Amino acid sequence: MEAITFTPAQVHVFNLVSHIKTSTGLENLRKQLSAFYAKMVDDEIDMLWENGQLNDSKMKELRNKHLRTPYNEFMQTSIFD
């Protein structure tokens, strides 16, 4: 069996999370993590906009695209076939 190696960031988060004892604490953590990742996405979009990789015309083009996984096709394939 292969040993799992955690990054320093993962170890730090595990240590912090071990102190959460209530559902309120867990909900607060979820909100903080959501805010953290939302800010990362906003910053990335701002960078793409500033360097010209994203603009109004590309946003209009993306608005009508369907980029989700075609689950019906996926579900028809079986890993057991």
Secondary structure by P-SEA (a helix, b strand, c coil): cbbbbbcaaaaaaaaaacccccaaaaaaaaaaaaaaaaaaaaaaaaaaaaaccccaaaaaaacccccccaaaaaaaccccc
